[in-house]
Amino acid sequence: MRKYKRIFLIVLDSLGVGDAHDAEAFNDLGANTLGHICESVGGLDLPNLEGMGLGSIGQFKGIHALKNQLAYTARLEEVSNGKDTMTGHWEMMGLKITEPFQTFTETGFPDEFIKLFEEKTGRKCVGNYAESGTKILDDWGEHQIQTGDWIVYTSADSVFQIAANEDVIPLEELYKACDIARELAMDERWKVGRIIARPYIGQKKGEFKRTANRHDLALKPFGKTVLDSLKENHLDVIGIGKIPDIFVDQGITRKVKTESNYDGMVKTIEIAKENFTGLAFLNLVDFDAVFGHRRNPKGYGDAIIEFDNQLTDLLRELKEDDLLMITADHGNDPTYKGTDHTRENVPLIVYSKSLHKPTHLGLLKSYAVIGATIAENFKVENPGIGQSLADKII
């Protein structure tokens, strides 16, 4: 008999907590996303997360360690080689990445790749360098209106991003171009983790705004994950936000599109009112895309407060046989140099109304403890790495 009928897994995209043992190898020594946000804004007031035990995970200004916390907490150490979205999420579900995904941060994509993309799509390209998603629009948005050229760019992630004004290039054409880029980028010379459609609107510099019609084309997971095991056993796997894109729909039984962190939580709260058996898996990408990469600690802090406020409504819907897990997939310290993700440990909060005297579990090896715990709860195969916490969560 399974202990929990429903598990809700929420990934606070990029909310690292510092102190990765190998941070120096990734040129991220001293990075601490949550810690530096709290310092930068003079402390955060997060009653729900504090009550669950967030203060036990580290020293964060304004967040106190409690004697009687309401959830189990831990710090998770990444074992995969990387610090990107796919690496973090895939490890959660049991896959260990040993070879990092290819990046073109310093050089942009090679001429051969760009020329092939231009030939197959019938449009020229401008940009092709690492830049933030808003700055690139200011750089080239007016040019695109005049010429119809693709705006292409990358980042410190393993991505090829294509920006297109919805009033200039139809969404259908943009998505087709992404399909073409994905096919080209299966070549080992240019193999990147994700191709991302970045549609936007606006008519002049300073007014361009990205829309919610983003679409990701990721590489397929190279092995079976816990999500596959759940689906094979006829359990619900509800992918909310960009989760279906990250796993290329593998192991997903239902997809729920979101427009923002706030919308993601609203839709998760509505799902919590439904009767299902299995996993609801949510990614809140705004922490990373809107605030981390743009080096905005104030906005990031406000977004954490908003999430904490919405947790009140989610907790109200949880039943005795529900389990809530809150974590992150990497760091993105908005006070750190550059605009890249940062190699950090991540938090883990495990809550249920049925827990008895939960405690802090310390530093645990691998994000895969999450998937392993989910697999054991539902008595399905864990096809990859990870040791379950089921015997500790009582």
C-alpha positions as CSV (number, residue, x, y, z in Angstrom):
1,M,0.0,0.0,0.0
2,R,1.5,3.3,-1.0
3,K,1.8,5.9,1.8
4,Y,1.1,9.0,-0.3
5,K,-1.5,9.0,-3.0
6,R,-0.3,12.3,-4.6
7,I,3.1,13.9,-4.6
8,F,3.6,17.5,-5.6
9,L,7.2,18.4,-6.7
10,I,7.9,22.1,-7.2
11,V,11.2,23.2,-8.6
12,L,12.1,26.8,-7.8
13,D,14.3,27.2,-10.9
14,S,17.8,28.4,-9.9
15,L,17.2,28.9,-6.1
16,G,20.6,27.5,-5.0
17,V,21.9,27.7,-1.4
18,G,25.6,27.9,-2.1
19,D,28.6,25.9,-0.8
20,A,28.9,23.3,-3.6
21,H,32.1,21.3,-2.8
22,D,33.2,21.7,-6.5
23,A,32.1,25.3,-7.0
24,E,35.7,26.3,-7.8
25,A,35.9,23.9,-10.7
26,F,32.9,25.7,-12.2
27,N,34.4,29.1,-11.5
28,D,31.5,29.7,-9.0
29,L,33.3,29.9,-5.7
30,G,31.3,31.9,-3.2
31,A,28.0,31.9,-5.1
32,N,24.9,31.6,-2.9
33,T,21.7,32.5,-4.7
34,L,19.3,32.6,-1.7
35,G,21.9,33.8,0.8
36,H,22.9,36.8,-1.3
37,I,19.4,37.7,-2.2
38,C,18.5,37.9,1.5
39,E,21.6,40.0,2.2
40,S,20.9,42.3,-0.8
41,V,17.3,43.1,0.2
42,G,17.9,43.2,4.0
43,G,16.2,39.9,4.7
44,L,13.1,38.0,3.5
45,D,9.9,37.4,5.4
46,L,8.8,33.9,4.3
47,P,6.4,32.5,7.0
48,N,5.5,29.3,5.2
49,L,9.0,28.4,4.1
50,E,10.4,29.4,7.4
51,G,7.8,27.3,9.2
52,M,8.7,24.3,7.1
53,G,12.4,24.7,8.1
54,L,14.1,26.7,5.4
55,G,16.3,28.3,8.1
56,S,17.8,24.9,8.9
57,I,19.2,24.6,5.4
58,G,21.6,27.6,5.8
59,Q,22.0,31.1,7.2
60,F,19.7,33.4,5.3
61,K,19.0,36.9,6.6
62,G,15.4,37.2,7.9
63,I,14.8,33.4,7.9
64,H,15.1,31.8,11.3
65,A,16.0,28.2,12.2
66,L,13.1,26.8,14.2
67,K,13.2,24.2,17.0
68,N,10.0,22.5,15.7
69,Q,10.0,22.7,12.0
70,L,7.0,21.4,10.0
71,A,8.9,19.6,7.2
72,Y,12.0,17.6,6.6
73,T,14.8,19.6,5.1
74,A,18.1,18.9,3.5
75,R,20.8,20.3,1.2
76,L,21.3,18.3,-2.0
77,E,24.7,18.0,-3.7
78,E,24.7,17.6,-7.5
79,V,26.7,14.7,-8.8
80,S,26.2,15.3,-12.6
81,N,28.7,17.4,-14.6
82,G,26.8,20.6,-15.3
83,K,24.8,23.4,-13.9
84,D,21.9,23.8,-16.3
85,T,18.1,23.0,-16.3
86,M,18.2,19.7,-18.1
87,T,21.1,18.4,-16.0
88,G,19.4,19.3,-12.7
89,H,16.0,17.9,-13.7
90,W,17.2,14.7,-15.3
91,E,19.3,14.0,-12.2
92,M,16.3,14.4,-10.0
93,M,14.6,11.6,-12.0
94,G,17.6,9.3,-11.8
95,L,20.0,10.2,-14.7
96,K,23.6,11.1,-14.1
97,I,25.1,13.3,-16.8
98,T,28.9,12.8,-17.1
99,E,29.5,14.8,-20.3
100,P,28.2,18.4,-20.1
101,F,26.0,19.7,-22.9
102,Q,27.9,21.7,-25.5
103,T,27.8,25.5,-25.2
104,F,28.7,28.3,-27.6
105,T,28.9,31.1,-25.1
106,E,32.2,32.7,-26.2
107,T,32.0,32.2,-29.9
108,G,28.4,32.0,-31.0
109,F,27.3,29.2,-33.4
110,P,29.8,28.3,-36.2
111,D,29.3,29.8,-39.6
112,E,28.5,26.4,-41.1
113,F,25.6,25.9,-38.7
114,I,24.2,29.4,-39.3
115,K,24.4,29.1,-43.1
116,L,22.6,25.8,-43.1
117,F,19.9,27.2,-40.8
118,E,19.5,30.2,-43.2
119,E,19.3,28.0,-46.2
120,K,16.7,25.7,-44.8
121,T,14.5,28.5,-43.3
122,G,14.8,31.0,-46.1
123,R,15.7,33.9,-43.7
124,K,19.0,35.5,-42.7
125,C,20.3,35.6,-39.1
126,V,21.5,38.4,-37.0
127,G,22.9,38.3,-33.5
128,N,24.5,34.9,-32.8
129,Y,26.2,35.8,-29.5
130,A,25.5,35.2,-25.9
131,E,23.0,37.8,-24.5
132,S,20.1,38.2,-22.2
133,G,16.7,37.7,-23.8
134,T,15.6,41.3,-23.3
135,K,18.8,43.0,-24.4
136,I,19.0,41.0,-27.6
137,L,15.5,42.4,-28.6
138,D,16.7,46.0,-28.0
139,D,19.8,45.2,-30.1
140,W,18.0,43.7,-33.1
141,G,14.2,44.1,-32.7
142,E,13.8,47.1,-34.9
143,H,16.1,45.5,-37.5
144,Q,13.9,42.4,-37.6
145,I,10.8,44.5,-38.2
146,Q,12.6,46.1,-41.2
147,T,14.2,43.0,-42.7
148,G,12.4,39.9,-41.3
149,D,15.8,38.4,-40.3
150,W,15.9,35.8,-37.5
151,I,17.3,37.0,-34.2
152,V,19.4,34.1,-32.9
153,Y,21.4,34.0,-29.7
154,T,22.8,31.7,-27.0
155,S,23.7,32.0,-23.3
156,A,25.9,30.2,-20.8
157,D,23.4,27.4,-21.1
158,S,23.5,24.8,-23.9
159,V,20.9,26.5,-26.1
160,F,20.1,27.9,-29.5
161,Q,17.4,30.6,-29.1
162,I,15.4,32.1,-31.9
163,A,13.5,35.3,-31.3
164,A,10.7,36.4,-33.6
165,N,8.3,39.3,-33.5
166,E,4.8,37.7,-33.7
167,D,3.7,40.6,-36.0
168,V,6.6,39.9,-38.4
169,I,7.0,36.2,-38.4
170,P,4.1,33.9,-37.7
171,L,4.4,31.5,-34.8
172,E,3.9,28.5,-37.0
173,E,7.0,29.6,-39.0
174,L,9.0,30.2,-35.9
175,Y,8.1,26.7,-34.5
176,K,9.0,25.1,-37.9
177,A,12.4,26.9,-37.8
178,C,13.0,25.4,-34.3
179,D,12.3,22.0,-35.7
180,I,14.9,22.6,-38.4
181,A,17.4,23.9,-35.8
182,R,16.8,20.9,-33.6
183,E,17.5,18.5,-36.5
184,L,20.7,20.4,-37.4
185,A,21.8,20.5,-33.8
186,M,21.7,16.7,-33.5
187,D,25.0,16.8,-35.3
188,E,27.7,16.0,-32.7
189,R,29.6,19.2,-33.7
190,W,26.7,21.4,-32.6
191,K,24.7,19.2,-30.2
192,V,23.1,21.5,-27.7
193,G,20.5,20.7,-25.0
194,R,17.7,22.9,-26.1
195,I,16.4,24.8,-29.1
196,I,14.1,27.6,-27.8
197,A,11.5,29.6,-29.6
198,R,11.3,33.2,-28.2
199,P,8.3,35.0,-29.6
200,Y,7.8,38.6,-28.6
201,I,5.7,41.7,-29.5
202,G,6.4,45.4,-29.7
203,Q,7.4,48.0,-32.3
204,K,10.4,49.8,-31.0
205,K,13.4,49.6,-28.7
206,G,12.5,49.6,-25.0
207,E,9.0,48.4,-25.7
208,F,9.6,44.8,-26.9
209,K,8.1,42.2,-24.6
210,R,8.3,38.4,-24.8
211,T,5.0,36.5,-25.0
212,A,4.0,33.2,-23.3
213,N,4.3,31.3,-26.6
214,R,7.8,30.1,-25.8
215,H,8.5,26.5,-27.0
216,D,11.4,24.3,-26.1
217,L,12.8,21.4,-28.1
218,A,15.1,19.5,-25.9
219,L,17.3,16.4,-26.4
220,K,15.5,13.3,-25.2
221,P,16.6,11.8,-21.9
222,F,19.3,9.3,-22.7
223,G,17.8,6.7,-20.4
224,K,14.7,5.7,-18.6
225,T,13.6,7.9,-15.7
226,V,11.3,7.6,-12.8
227,L,8.7,9.5,-14.8
228,D,8.7,6.6,-17.3
229,S,8.2,4.1,-14.5
230,L,5.2,6.0,-13.1
231,K,3.6,6.3,-16.5
232,E,4.2,2.6,-17.3
233,N,2.4,1.7,-14.1
234,H,-0.7,3.8,-15.1
235,L,0.0,6.6,-12.6
236,D,-0.6,10.2,-13.4
237,V,2.4,12.3,-14.3
238,I,1.2,15.9,-14.7
239,G,3.9,18.1,-16.1
240,I,3.3,21.8,-15.3
241,G,5.2,24.7,-17.0
242,K,8.3,23.6,-18.9
243,I,8.6,20.2,-17.3
244,P,7.2,18.4,-20.5
245,D,9.7,20.3,-22.6
246,I,12.6,19.3,-20.3
247,F,11.7,15.6,-20.7
248,V,10.5,15.9,-24.3
249,D,7.1,14.6,-23.1
250,Q,8.7,11.2,-22.0
251,G,6.9,9.9,-18.9
252,I,4.3,12.7,-19.0
253,T,0.6,11.8,-19.1
254,R,-0.8,15.3,-19.0
255,K,0.7,18.7,-19.9
256,V,-0.3,22.0,-18.3
257,K,1.0,25.2,-19.9
258,T,1.8,28.2,-17.7
259,E,2.5,31.9,-18.3
260,S,4.5,32.9,-15.2
261,N,5.4,31.7,-11.7
262,Y,2.1,33.1,-10.4
263,D,0.1,31.3,-13.0
264,G,2.0,28.1,-12.4
265,M,1.1,28.1,-8.8
266,V,-2.5,29.0,-9.5
267,K,-2.8,26.0,-11.9
268,T,-1.1,23.7,-9.4
269,I,-3.5,24.8,-6.7
270,E,-6.4,23.9,-9.1
271,I,-4.8,20.5,-9.8
272,A,-4.6,19.9,-6.0
273,K,-8.4,20.2,-6.0
274,E,-8.6,17.2,-8.4
275,N,-8.7,13.5,-7.6
276,F,-5.6,11.9,-9.1
277,T,-3.0,9.3,-8.1
278,G,0.6,10.1,-9.0
279,L,2.9,13.1,-9.5
280,A,2.3,16.7,-10.2
281,F,5.6,18.2,-11.3
282,L,6.0,22.0,-11.6
283,N,8.9,24.2,-12.7
284,L,8.8,27.9,-11.8
285,V,11.1,29.3,-14.4
286,D,10.7,33.1,-13.7
287,F,13.1,32.9,-10.8
288,D,15.8,32.0,-13.3
289,A,14.8,33.6,-16.6
290,V,13.4,36.9,-15.3
291,F,15.5,37.6,-12.3
292,G,18.6,35.4,-12.0
293,H,20.0,35.8,-15.5
294,R,19.0,39.5,-15.4
295,R,20.9,40.0,-12.1
296,N,17.9,41.4,-10.3
297,P,18.1,40.4,-6.6
298,K,15.2,42.7,-5.6
299,G,12.8,41.2,-8.2
300,Y,14.0,37.7,-7.3
301,G,13.3,38.3,-3.6
302,D,9.8,39.7,-4.4
303,A,9.1,36.5,-6.5
304,I,10.1,34.3,-3.5
305,I,7.8,36.2,-1.3
306,E,5.0,35.8,-3.8
307,F,5.6,32.1,-4.0
308,D,5.5,31.8,-0.2
309,N,2.2,33.7,-0.1
310,Q,0.7,31.3,-2.7
311,L,2.0,28.3,-0.7
312,T,-0.8,29.2,1.8
313,D,-3.4,28.3,-0.8
314,L,-1.7,25.2,-1.9
315,L,-1.2,23.9,1.7
316,R,-4.9,24.4,2.3
317,E,-5.7,21.9,-0.5
318,L,-3.3,19.2,0.6
319,K,-4.7,16.1,2.2
320,E,-3.2,13.8,4.9
321,D,-2.0,11.4,2.2
322,D,-0.3,14.1,0.0
323,L,3.4,14.9,0.0
324,L,4.9,18.2,-1.1
325,M,8.6,18.4,-2.2
326,I,10.2,21.8,-2.9
327,T,13.7,22.0,-4.5
328,A,15.8,23.7,-7.1
329,D,17.8,22.5,-10.2
330,H,20.9,24.7,-9.9
331,G,21.9,28.2,-8.8
332,N,21.8,31.6,-10.5
333,D,23.2,34.1,-7.9
334,P,21.9,37.5,-9.1
335,T,24.7,39.2,-7.2
336,Y,27.5,37.1,-8.8
337,K,29.7,38.0,-11.8
338,G,28.4,37.5,-15.3
339,T,24.9,36.2,-16.1
340,D,25.5,32.5,-15.9
341,H,24.0,29.7,-13.7
342,T,26.1,29.0,-10.6
343,R,27.2,25.6,-9.3
344,E,25.5,25.3,-5.8
345,N,23.8,22.9,-3.5
346,V,20.1,23.2,-3.6
347,P,17.4,23.0,-0.9
348,L,15.0,20.2,-0.3
349,I,11.8,20.6,1.7
350,V,9.6,17.6,2.2
351,Y,6.2,18.3,3.8
352,S,3.0,16.4,4.6
353,K,0.3,17.0,7.2
354,S,0.9,13.5,8.4
355,L,4.6,13.9,9.4
356,H,5.7,13.3,12.9
357,K,8.5,15.5,14.3
358,P,10.3,16.2,11.0
359,T,14.0,17.3,11.2
360,H,16.9,18.6,9.1
361,L,18.6,15.7,7.3
362,G,21.9,17.5,6.5
363,L,23.8,17.3,3.2
364,L,22.6,14.5,0.9
365,K,24.4,13.2,-2.2
366,S,22.5,13.7,-5.5
367,Y,19.3,15.4,-6.5
368,A,18.2,11.8,-7.4
369,V,17.0,11.2,-3.8
370,I,13.9,13.0,-5.0
371,G,13.0,10.5,-7.8
372,A,14.1,7.5,-5.8
373,T,11.7,8.6,-3.0
374,I,8.9,9.1,-5.4
375,A,9.5,5.7,-7.0
376,E,9.6,3.8,-3.7
377,N,6.4,5.5,-2.5
378,F,4.5,4.3,-5.6
379,K,6.3,1.0,-5.6
380,V,7.7,1.4,-9.2
381,E,11.2,0.8,-10.6
382,N,13.9,3.4,-10.0
383,P,15.8,2.8,-13.2
384,G,18.7,5.2,-12.3
385,I,20.7,6.6,-9.5
386,G,19.5,7.8,-6.1
387,Q,18.7,6.5,-2.6
388,S,15.2,6.9,-1.4
389,L,14.3,8.9,1.8
390,A,11.1,7.0,2.3
391,D,12.4,5.3,5.5
392,K,13.4,8.8,6.9
393,I,10.1,10.6,6.1
394,I,7.8,9.3,8.9
